[in-house]
Amino acid sequence: MVIILNDMKFYPAFVNIKGRRCVVVGGGRVAERKVLSLLQCGAEVAVVSPRLTEGLKALKEEGAIEHIERRYRSGDLEGAFLVICATDSQTLNRKVYSDAEDLGLLVNVVDTPELCNFIVPSVVRRGDVTIAISTSGRSPYTARWLRERIEGLLPEEFAKVVEIVGAVRKMMLKEKLNNDNKLRIFRLLLDSPLPDYIQRGDRRRINALLKEVTGLNITLSKLGIKIGERKP
């Protein structure tokens, strides 16, 4: 799900960067946040900067990132798929943007929409669910405000809800149910107290709910899904 406010200037898309080389220019706290998000998505990350934060140093020592320990030079973007520039030098930012554009790369200069051919949205993650919120660079605070509201609407347990609904869907493919019945079952599950049951680790109630809603002998065990122990 992607929410875009104002007139749409960017095409909303989710990009697979697993195993792709991504270059981050800059070694400060903002760069560190960008590096962590890239690593989370499976990217191969190179950081170009004479200095690194303690967090980035730790990632370097772990072998999680490549460190090019000097100031940026033209040619550092060769072989890259995506570039993020997080420096406080407008001259350097414009140079990186120009070089990336010449190479046809995806490039984002942090907090400078005019030097971006893609923007990084504010994101809410709940397991396999990713909700991206953007104001096309016009009001990052508004995007953050929306993200916080959505986070409040979707508890952490929603990740397990999606896992359960997905497993039920897979099992129901074997049943001869029409689409209307399937949609009714999914809606009932999503509108149910399932998150609360998951939070409490109440397998009995979850299993009873699954059987009642689907009309089938479906249990967590049959779905191959584990949840935490009951909480007091």
CORPECOR-V423509 format. One record per residue. N is the residue number from 1. RES is the residue in one small letter. PSI is psi in whole degrees, 0 to 359 (none if undefined). D_LAST is the distance of its C-alpha to the last C-alpha in Angstrom with 1 decimal. Layout:
N;RES;PSI;D_LAST
N;RES;PSI;D_LAST
//
This chain:
1;m;131;34.4
2;v;130;36.8
3;i;123;37.5
4;i;127;40.9
5;l;162;42.1
6;n;193;45.7
7;d;137;48.5
8;m;123;47.4
9;k;341;49.1
10;f;144;47.1
11;y;119;46.4
12;p;128;42.6
13;a;155;41.8
14;f;127;39.4
15;v;132;41.3
16;n;111;40.7
17;i;12;41.5
18;k;125;40.2
19;g;2;42.8
20;r;148;45.0
21;r;123;46.5
22;c;131;45.3
23;v;129;47.0
24;v;122;45.5
25;v;117;48.2
26;g;148;46.9
27;g;21;44.8
28;g;195;42.9
29;r;322;39.4
30;v;316;39.9
31;a;320;41.4
32;e;317;38.4
33;r;319;36.0
34;k;319;38.3
35;v;315;38.6
36;l;319;34.9
37;s;325;34.6
38;l;317;37.6
39;l;322;36.2
40;q;331;33.0
41;c;9;35.2
42;g;15;37.2
43;a;156;40.3
44;e;114;42.8
45;v;132;43.1
46;a;133;46.1
47;v;125;46.1
48;v;109;49.5
49;s;142;49.6
50;p;339;51.3
51;r;154;48.2
52;l;153;44.4
53;t;166;41.3
54;e;323;39.4
55;g;317;36.8
56;l;325;39.7
57;k;319;41.3
58;a;319;38.3
59;l;323;38.3
60;k;314;42.0
61;e;329;41.6
62;e;350;39.1
63;g;15;41.6
64;a;337;39.5
65;i;158;42.2
66;e;136;46.0
67;h;118;47.4
68;i;100;50.9
69;e;72;51.6
70;r;177;54.2
71;r;157;54.8
72;y;141;54.8
73;r;149;58.0
74;s;136;59.2
75;g;342;58.5
76;d;345;54.9
77;l;358;53.7
78;e;131;55.6
79;g;359;53.5
80;a;156;50.5
81;f;325;48.8
82;l;145;47.0
83;v;134;47.6
84;i;129;45.6
85;c;122;47.6
86;a;70;45.7
87;t;167;48.5
88;d;15;49.9
89;s;110;53.4
90;q;327;54.6
91;t;313;57.6
92;l;318;55.5
93;n;315;53.1
94;r;325;56.1
95;k;313;57.5
96;v;316;54.4
97;y;314;54.1
98;s;315;57.8
99;d;318;57.6
100;a;318;54.6
101;e;319;56.3
102;d;329;59.4
103;l;358;57.5
104;g;33;55.7
105;l;157;52.2
106;l;129;49.1
107;v;139;49.0
108;n;119;46.8
109;v;116;47.9
110;v;131;44.8
111;d;22;45.2
112;t;79;48.6
113;p;327;48.6
114;e;346;52.3
115;l;41;52.0
116;c;137;49.5
117;n;3;50.1
118;f;154;46.3
119;i;155;43.5
120;v;116;39.9
121;p;167;37.5
122;s;135;34.3
123;v;139;31.6
124;v;126;28.1
125;r;131;26.7
126;r;88;23.8
127;g;237;24.5
128;d;356;27.7
129;v;126;28.0
130;t;123;30.2
131;i;120;31.3
132;a;133;34.4
133;i;128;35.6
134;s;148;39.2
135;t;25;41.6
136;s;31;44.5
137;g;359;44.5
138;r;321;45.3
139;s;83;42.2
140;p;327;39.6
141;y;320;37.7
142;t;319;37.4
143;a;320;36.0
144;r;318;33.4
145;w;315;32.6
146;l;319;32.2
147;r;316;30.0
148;e;324;27.6
149;r;317;27.5
150;i;321;26.9
151;e;323;24.1
152;g;331;22.4
153;l;333;23.0
154;l;100;21.7
155;p;164;18.2
156;e;329;17.9
157;e;346;16.4
158;f;333;19.9
159;a;318;21.3
160;k;327;19.5
161;v;314;20.6
162;v;320;24.1
163;e;317;23.9
164;i;313;22.9
165;v;321;25.6
166;g;320;28.1
167;a;322;27.5
168;v;317;27.9
169;r;315;31.1
170;k;319;32.4
171;m;325;31.9
172;m;343;33.4
173;l;336;36.5
174;k;344;37.5
175;e;148;37.3
176;k;73;40.3
177;l;141;38.5
178;n;167;40.3
179;n;323;39.1
180;d;318;38.3
181;n;320;35.9
182;k;314;34.2
183;l;322;33.8
184;r;317;32.4
185;i;315;29.7
186;f;319;28.8
187;r;318;28.7
188;l;319;26.5
189;l;316;24.0
190;l;333;24.1
191;d;359;23.9
192;s;173;20.9
193;p;24;17.2
194;l;316;17.0
195;p;321;15.6
196;d;318;12.5
197;y;320;12.1
198;i;316;12.7
199;q;326;10.3
200;r;354;7.4
201;g;32;9.5
202;d;83;10.6
203;r;323;14.0
204;r;312;15.2
205;r;323;15.2
206;i;314;16.8
207;n;319;19.4
208;a;319;20.2
209;l;316;20.7
210;l;317;22.9
211;k;319;25.0
212;e;315;25.4
213;v;318;26.4
214;t;335;28.7
215;g;13;30.1
216;l;162;29.9
217;n;68;28.1
218;i;131;26.0
219;t;167;22.7
220;l;319;20.8
221;s;316;22.6
222;k;332;26.0
223;l;347;25.4
224;g;31;24.6
225;i;134;21.5
226;k;144;18.4
227;i;167;15.0
228;g;172;12.1
229;e;157;9.6
230;r;134;6.6
231;k;143;3.8
232;p;none;0.0
//
